[in-house]
C-alpha cells in the first residue's frame, strides 16, 4: 500500500502544480483554506466509507444520512432548544443505530450491501423531506451559536505563506484539523489493531476468516457502525457549514465522493485492501480536481462527469493491478516449482 500512497501523493503534487501554473490563484491562502475545508468535510465520511469497502461491502446511503441527520441537528438546536452538546450526542447515537441496522441486515438476513444501502438512500431522503415538510431547514434570523460555530466552521492561523514581498497567514479550517486527527486514530485502528487485521481478513475471504475463529458478523457490523457514526459527525459539520438544508438536494451524490476517494486511495471494491493515508490523499485529489474545474470556468454540471471518470479510472487501475499481482504470483510459483524440480 505504501507504493500506492506515494504514487497518489506524487499525482497530487503534479496536478496541483499544473493547476497553479494554469491559474496562480490556486495557491492563494484563501483558496487553499477553502479547499482544505472541503477536504475535511468530505474526508470525514470518506474514511468511514473505506471501512465498509474493505469488508467487501458498500454504503450508498451516505448522502441521504447526511441530509436526514443535518435537518434533525438543526431542528434540535434551533427550534427545540436542545443544548448543542446533547444534540451532537443524539445525532451520533442515531448514526450508530443506522449503522447497526445496516450491519445486521447484511450479516443476519444475508442481504446484499448494495440493496440494503440503496434502500437506505431512498428511505432516509424521504424521511428527511417528511420531517421538514419538504421545506428548507435553517436557523431563525439572528440565532447563532458562537462556540459551536467556531469549533466546527472556525479557522486558526497555522503558518505563513510568502506572496511577493509580503507574508500571509494560512487559516487552517477546523474541519480539516478534525479530519487529520480522525485519520490518525483510524490509522491505528485499521493498521495497528487486531480489529484492523480482522477487517482485512474478512474482506479477503469471509468464509476462511470465519473458520479461523474470527467473528465475522461482529467485524462487518462494526464496520457499518463506524461508517454511519463518521457520517453523522460529517452531517453536523455540513449543517453548520451550510446553515440551511434543503432535504431534497442536500448531500446528493456525496456517496460517490466517498467511494471515489476510497478507490483512488487504493481500496479495492472486492474488499481486503486499502489504507487510511490513501483515502485521505484520494479526498485531497478529488477536491483539487473540483478546484481545477472551478478555476478554469468549466460548467459545474461537469463535476459529476469528472467524478465518474475518476471512479472509472480507479476501478480499471484496481483491476489491472489485481491481474498483475495474480500473474506475478503464478510466475513465482512456477519458478519455485522449477527450482524444486
Secondary structure, DSSP 8 states (H G I E B T S, - for coil): -HHHHHHHHHHHHHHHHHHHHH-GGGGSHHHHHHHHHHHHHHHHHHHHHHHHHTTT-----HHHHHHHHHHHHHHHHHTS---HHHHHHHHHHHHHHHHHHHHHHHHTS---HHHHHHHHHHHHHHHHHHHTTTSEEE--TT---HHHHHHHH-EEEEEEEEETTEEEEEEEEHHHHHHHHHHHHHHHHHHSSHHHHHHHHHHH-HHHHHHTT--HHHHHHHHHHHHHHHHHHHHHHHHHHHSEEETTTTTTTHHHHHHHHHHHTT--TTSS---HHHHHHHHHHHHHHHHHHHHTT--GGGHHHHHHHHHHHHHHHHHHHHHHHHHHHHHHHHHHHHHH-
